[in-house]
Structure formats: C-alpha cells, structure tokens
Amino acid sequence: MARILLLNPSRWGRGITTIWIASHAAVLKARGHEVALFDTTFFQDWAQNENAFNTANLQYRPSSYESMIRLDPTPVAQAFQAKLDTFRPDVVFWAALSSHIHGEGEYAAIQFGHELISQVKTSAIKVCGGLQPTAAPAETAARFPEVDYFIGGESEFVLADLIVALTENRSPAGMAGVVVREGNTVMVGPKQAIISELDTIGFYDYSVFDEQTFLRPYNGEVVRGVDYELSRGCPFTCSYCVETVIQSYYELKEATPRGALRGANRYLRHKSAERIFAEISGLYDERGVTLFRCQDTNFLTIDKATLNALAEKMEAAQLPVKLYIETRPEGISPGNISLLQRLNVDGVGMGIELSTQDFRESKLNRFSDQPSILRAFELLREGGIKRTAYNIIGIPDQTEASILETVEFNRVLDPDNVTVAFFSPYLGTEQQRQGTKKDYFLDYEFDLDSQLRTMTHHSTLSAPTLAFYKRHFVRLVREGVDILPALKQAENLV
C-alpha cells in the first residue's frame, strides 16, 4: 500500500469538484492505497476569484457565495509543505483527463502544480497527466523538469499500475501510457487502451473534497453541487477543441466532410444507468447535493436507451435534484426536450462560439447552422429549460465586426444566460497551430485560462480590445450596441 497525495492547483477561488480527482481517488482506494487531497482553491495568496470577475461582467448573477466561503490566509506553499510533512506521500499526482477536458482552469493545472511543487521539499515521486502530455509528451517533459513521470491519455488505471511498478522497484520504462525521463532522454511508452467501460472505474469518490467545495453559485442562489460526468468523448472534431487531441492520441484521426468523427462509437463511452443513478442518489443522500453540473462534452450523444432508463429511475425516486448539461444545438428536438424534462435538467449550455456560420464551418470545422441554433433556443424556452449561450472572442482571423455580429445574434436568441470566453490556443489543436503560424500566439503559452485572460499578441484584435469585450459583452447583449461608443469613450478605447 502506498500513500498518494492528489494535488488540485486550482486558482479560481470557487468550489470545483474536479472530476479526475474523484475518479482517481476511487481507483486508488480500491487498490488499497491511502489517498489524500491538497486543494489550493481557497488560499488567499493563490486564488484569482473567477466568481467575482465573472459576476462583475454580468456573466454570473450576484449571489451570497463570497460571504459563505472562507479563504485561508496561510501562504499556499507553506500549507502545502505542512501537508507533505504530515502525510508523507510516496507519490504526488496532479492534472488528468476527464470530461472537464480543459475547463475550469484544468488545462493549466500541470503548470500551476509544477509551480507549487518547485517551492517545497519532498522525497515523493511526482507524476502528472492531462492534456499536455497527451498532446506533446517529449516537449511537456522538457517544460516541467520537476516531474518524474508523465501519463498520456486516460490515467486512472495507468497511475495505479505505475504505483505498483514503483513500489516493486521495477522500471516504468515501456509501460503503456507512461512517459519516462532518464537524464536528457525522454522515453514514451506505447499507448494504453481507452477505458471502454466507465463503470470499471468504480463509484467516483467525492469524500476527499473539503465541505465548502460543494457550495456552488448558480443563477443567483448558492446550492450544493458537484461537477459530474455520465460519459466521455465527443463525436465531433472542432478544430479549436481539445477533444481532438484525445481523439488523436487514441488513433481516431479521420472525420467526415462535416466534422463528424469516424469511428466515434469507440470514443463515446458512458456509465450504466444503474451506476449513474446510484452515484446521483448517493451524493444527494450523503452530501446533500442538489445540482449536478454535468461536464459531458455533448450530453445528447449519450446512448438514448441509457438516458431513458436513467429518466425512469429519476421519475420513480422523485429526488429533489437538477442537472445542468452541455450539448450541441442540432441535438435539441421536441422528443429530446421531453427527455431532458424527465431527467430534471434545469439548464442547457450550448456553444454558439461566434455568429458567422461560414466562419464556424471553414475555420472551426463546426457545423451548426443558424436555423438549428435558433430552433434549439426556442424549443428550450418553450420547454421551460434555462438556456446559456457560450461565445468565444479572439479566434485567429476574427474581427471586431464579428464580435458585434455575435452580440447581435445573442440578442436575437435572448438566452437566459450569456457567457463569453477568450480563445485559448490549446496545445495539439489545429487552431493552436494556425494561431502560432499567423503570429497570434507563441508556439506554447503559459497561464492559459479562457475565462480570466487572453494571451493574444496580435494587433487585429489586441489584448486590451478583447478584455474590453469580455467586460462588456453581456451588457451589450442585454442593452444593445448603441451603448458601445459611450463604453469605449469611458475607457479611452478608440
């Protein structure tokens, strides 16, 4: 048995029950290991307060959340050292794949964890997974020298097997999924099989999270919530999305002319209805969770028989819980509205990205036409389900006129909630390569966070211009672009 310290280096300053932590804790505990978590979320000198930032720009509704959490004044590195000294881990692990993919700061977790581990002393073996070693193992190994081993692809079972090898003093070189650094040489092992049956992971273990991590601001209220996944994978190949990085890792590289992944059945996987219901009901009974923030990339591509079986169980149990999901507009139909209602879906987030259909198709490899988007928002409104429009600004070749057209399209859609993200050049995506080629970004960017900052170096849409539209996008949607000249004048932006 080994002692494993999971490190969550989140800088958002609000509770996120990072999915990979729950899944890895489940597998490691089932193997008999002792598992603990060091979570940086609520340390004053580390948190960047994403909730306050996005409330100020009207993306979130005001709530009492800030008054309900406690930030720790202890310097985060000091607290981390104390945890290492008392727990004495054999292995420290951070960053991994799940349905969170890049979201909620997960893409940069490997960097922030590396910054922290560089400030402390420990004899523990340091292991990382996640998107970056999946996309570029050798470059990632060079970029983060404090890490002993990296894991590409899904890492729940690879990490467990790696720990066995290490405790038995066997070399991990050549192990499936493992990247080994010996001196200046980086050895990349063969790729492990994809986890085809998610039920084999076991019941995701949320017991490792601090109590205040379950508090969640949601539509002006504070509820008890968790980040949750029913499935993994996406059947589409949008050129900006990190799903394509994971698809490529598992040798799924072919797509139809309209962006659908060939061989998607091997990539799309889901838990059984029985497992999903047991986890949802268990989290409600044991932890009082009433909001399940489903991070599945495209909820309505989950097997319909599974979703219908789950709906039957939810209807029979009458649990006072609700789901927030994400899906694509073309999946919304009258029949699916009924299914979502039976599943207690309270809100649906859908990617608009930007308004110009030709740009979406030719540049982003995303084929969601305007009539489908309009129809989806209308059907959800008629069905009494809240609608959130996801938008992106700062995509290479996008113009300021495109941003304003996207504002106008959102005004037509009239969503309940509007969010806007900075385009981020995620390593291994086609848009990352194009952004580098066109001098929008460096070939690698540190500190990526699509909610908090843009890393653009381009003059077409400068960083100050993008920051301006991040601050005022929602207001422009709600009040109209006629207020734009006054907003620009107030900020001396011409």
N, C-alpha and C positions, 0 to 999 in steps of 0.2 A: 504493500500500500504506500502511496506517495501523497504528499501534501501539495495541492495545486492552488495557486493564487491567481484568480482571474482579475484582470485589471480593466476597468472601464474608464478611459481617459476623457470622458465627455466634457465639453466646455460650454454646453448650452445653458446650464444653470436651472434646468427644469427636469422633472422626473421623466425618464425614459427607461422602460424595462427592456433593455437591449436584448433582442431575441436570441442572438448567438450565445449570450451568457446563460439563458435558461436552458437551451438545448445542450450545450456542452456540459453544464453542471449535471444535467440528467444522466448523460452517458458516463461521465467520470465517477459519479456517485454509485451508479450501477456496477461499475468495475471495482468498487471498494475503496476508492480514493477519498481523502478528506479534501473538501473544496471550500474555499472562502473567496470573498469578493472585496476588492478595494475600488470604491466608486468615487471619482473626483467631482461628481456633478455639483455638489453643494459646498464647495470650498470657495471662500470669498476671493482669494487671490488667483483663482483659476477660472471661475465661471464668467461667461461673457453675456449672460442674461438675454438669451434669444427671445424669451417670452415678452420682456419689456420692449425690446426692439421692434418686434412684430405687432405688439399692441399699439405702440406709438404711430406706426404707419398704417393702422386700421386693418391690417390683415387679420388680427385677432380682436375679439370683443373684450372690453375691460372685465376683469374678474377680481376676486379677492385672493387669488392664488399667492401673490407675493407675501401677503400677511400670514399665510398658513404654513410656509416653509421656513426652516432655519438654516442659515448659512454658517459654516464653521469658520471661525477666524484663524484657526491654526494654519500656518503655511502648508500647502499641499505636499510639498516634498518632505517636510518634517513628519507629517502624518503618515505618509507612505513608508518612510523609513521605520517608523514605530510599528506599523503593521508587519513589515518584513521581519523586524526583530522579534516580535512576539509570535507570529505564525510560523516563521522559519520554513518557508516553502521550498520544496525541491524544484518546482517549476513555476515560472510566472508566464502567463499566456494572455495575449491581448490581440484584438482585431480578428474578425472571422466573417464568413459569408452566412447570410440568411436572407429572408425576404426583405430585410431592411436595406439590402444592397448598399447604396451609397448614403441613404437618408439619415436625417438627424445627426449629421456630423460623422457618420460611420466611415466614410471613405478616408478621412484624415486621421482616424483613430491610431493607425500604425505610427504615424509621425508624432502625435501627441504622447502616445505611450513611450515612444523612444526618448522624447524629451524628458519625461519623468524618470525613466529607468537610468538615464545618464546622470541624474542628480543624487542617486542613492548608492548604497553599497549592499551587495547581496551575492551570495555564492550560488543562488538558484540558477538553473538553466532557463534561458529566455527564449520563448517561442512566439512567433506571430503568424497569423494567417490573413485572410481578407482579399480584397480586390487587387491590391498592388502586387503581391507575389503571384497572384493568379495571372495577371496581365504581363508582368515582366520580372520573372524570378531573379535573374542574374543582376539586373540593374537595381532591383529593390534590395538585394543583399549588399550591394556596394553602398547604397544610400543610407542604410541603417546598420552601422557596424556593431552596435551593442547587442544585436540579436544573434543567438547561436544557431537557431533553426527556423526555417520558414515552411509554411504549408500552403500549397496552391489548391484551389478548388474547395469543396466542402471538407470541413476539418474535424467534425465530431469524432469519427472513428479513427481517423489518421492520428489525431493527437493522442487518443487512448493507446493506440498501438505504439506510437513513438515513446510514450512514457514507459511502456513495458520494456522496450529495447534499451532505453537509457538506464532503467533500474537493474537490468540484467547485464549491463556493461557491454552491450552489443552496438556496433556502429550502425547508425541510421542510414549510412550511405546506400543508395539504391532502393530505399523504401519507397513505396508508391505514395506520391503526393508530397514528399519531403524534399526540401532544398537544404543542402548541407554546405557550409563554408569551412574549408580547411586551408588556412593561410590565405593566399590570394586566389585560390581555386574555388569556384562555385560548382557544385555537382547537383544537377536537377534530376530527381528520381522520376520514374515512369508515372503516368497519371493514374490515380486511383479511379475505381468505378464510381459513377454517380450514385447517390443514395436513392434507390428506386422506390423503396418502401419507407415513407417517413414515419410510420408507426414504430419502426425498429429503433428509433431514437429514444423512445420511452416518453413518459409524461414530462413535459418541459417543467423545469424546477425554478419557480419564481421565489422560493423561500430565501434565496441569497440576497434579495434586494432589501434595502432599508425601507422602513414603513412609509416615509414621506415620498418615496419614489412612486408610490401608487396614486398620489394626488395628481390630478390632470385638469388644466383649464380647458373647458370645452363649451363653446358658444355662450360665453359669459358666466358660466357656472364652474364650480370645482367639483369634479366627480372622482370616484376611484376607478382607475383604468389601467389597462396593460396594453403593450404592443404585442401582437399575436399573429401567428401565421397558420393558415389552414393548408397552404400549398407552397410550392416553389416552382419558379420557372415562368417564362412568358413565350408565347408562340410568334412573337414579332421581333423585328430586327432594326429598330430605330437607331439611326447612326450616332446619336448622342448618348445612348443608354448603355449602362454597364452590364445589362443582361447579355449584350453581345459579347462581352469579354468572357463571361462564364460559359456561354454557348460555345465559343471558340475553344476554350480550354477542354471541353468535352467533345471536341471534333465535330461540332454541329455548325457548319460554316456556309451552308447553302440556303438561299432564300428564293422565293418566287418573285416575279417582277413587281408585285405589290407588297413586298416586305414581309411576307409570312415565312416563318422558319420551316424548312424541310426537315422532316424527322422530329417534329415538335413533340410527338407523343412520348418520345424517350426523355425529353427535357421537362415536360409538365408532369408534376407529381403532387399528390395530395394525401393528407391523412384520411383515415376512415371516418365516416360519420360518427361511429361509436366513440372513437378517440377524441374527436373534436368536441362532442357534447360532454364527454367526461371531463375534459380539461376546462371547458367553459363553466359547467355546473360546479366543478371543484373550486375554481377560482372565485366564483360567487359565494359559495358556502364557506370557504376557509378564509378568504381575504376581502370579502365584501365588494368584489369588482363588479361594476355595472356597465362599464364602457370597454368594449373590445375594439381597439384600433387595429384593424386587420391590415397588415402591411403587404399582403399578396399583391404582386405586380398587376395582375389582371384577374380580379375576383371571378368574373363571369366566364372565364375559361376553365374554371374548376368543373370537374365531371358533374353533370346535372343530376344524375342519379344520387350522387353523394350529397349534393346540396338539398335535394328534395327529401332525402332520408333525414338529414340534419333538421330541416324545417319541421318535419313531423315530430321529431323529438322536442324541438323548441316549443312548438304549439302545445304538446301534451304537458310539458313541465311548467309552462307559463312563468318562466323565470323573468324577473324584472331587469333584464339586461338589454343593451342595444349595441349594434355593430356600426362601425364606420368603415367603409370599404373604398377601394380604388378600382376603377375599371375603365375600359375604352367606350366612347360614345356609341359606336356602332353595335355594341353588345346590348344596349338598352332597347327593350321591346315590351309591349304590353304583357306578354307572358312572364318576362323576367321581372317586371315591376311587381307582379303578384308574388313571385318567389322571394324577392327582396323584402316585401312586407311580411311574409310568413317567417322570415329569418330575423325579424326585428331590426332591420337595417334603418338607422336613423339618418345617415348621411352618406353621400357618394361623392368622391373626388374624381374628376376627370381631366386629363391633360388636353388643354386647348393648344398650349405651347405658344403659338402666335397665329394671327388671323388668316394669313395668306395661304390658301390651300396649295397653290403651286410651289411655294417655298417649302411647306411641310413635306410635300411629296418628293421634290427634286433634291432638296438639301438634307432633309432629316429622315428620308425613307419611311415616312409615317403617312399612312393612307386613311385618314378620317376626313370625309368630305363635309362641307358646311351644312347641307341638309340633315345629315346624320347627327351632327352636333346639336343643331337647333332642335331637332325632334327629341333627342335624348333629354335635354334640359326641360323641355315642355312635358314629356311623359313623367319625369320625376316630380315635377311641380304638381301635376295632376294627381300623382300617387301619394302626395304628402311627405315626400322624402327630400331632405335638405340637399342642396346641390352646391358643390365647391368647384370653381374653375381654377385650374392650375395653368399658369402662364410663365414664360421664360423670356428674359431680356438679355441681350448681349451675345446672341448666337453669331458666329462669324458670317459676315455679309448682311446681317440685319441692319436696318437703318432706323433713324428716329421716326420717320414716317410710318414704318412698320409697327413700331411700338404704339403710336397713336391709333393706327388702324386696329390693333389688337384691343386697345382701350374701347374703341367704338363697338367692336364685336362683343365684348363683355357687356356693354350697355344693352345691346340687343338681347343677349342671353339672360341678363338680370339674375345672376346666381345669388344664392343666399350668402355665400362667402366667396371672396376672391383672394387668391394668393399669387404672388409673383416671385420667381426665383432668378438669381443670376445664373447665366450659363456657366458651367464649370467643365473644363477640359479633362475629363476622367481618363486616366491612363489606359491605353489599349482600344479606345473607341475611335471610329472613323472621324468624328468631329474633332476629337483631340488632335489627330494627325493633321487635319485640314487647318485647324486653328494655329498650329505651330508653323505649318507651311506658309500661311498667309500673314505671319507675324502678329497675330493677336495675342499669343501666349508663348512662353518659353516651352521647351520640349518637356519640361517637368515643372509643375507648380506646387509649392508647399502651401499649407494653410487653406486648402480649398474648402469652402462651405457655401453652398448655393443660397442659403438664407441670409448669411451675415455679411458677405463681401464678394466683390468681383475682383478678379486677378488680371483683367484685360490690360494690355499695353498698347492698344490700338487707338488711333485718333478719330476713326469714323464715328464710333460711339465710345467716348472716353469714359474712364472710371468715374469722374465726377458726374457726368451726364447719367450714367447708369444708376449711380447712387441716388441721384435726384428722382429718377423714375421709380426706383424701389420705394422711396419715401412717400411718393405721391400717386402711385398707380391706382390704388384703391379709391382714393379721393376723386381722381379723375373719372373713374368708372361711375362713381355714385353721383358726382355733381356735374360732370361734363367737361369737355376740353376747353370750353370758353374761359375757364379759370386759369388756363396754362400760362398766358402772358404774365399775369399777376404773380403767380407762383415763381416763375423764372426771375422776374424783377426783384422779388423779395430775397432771392438767394444769389443775386448778381450773376445769373447764368444766362448768357446770351448766345 
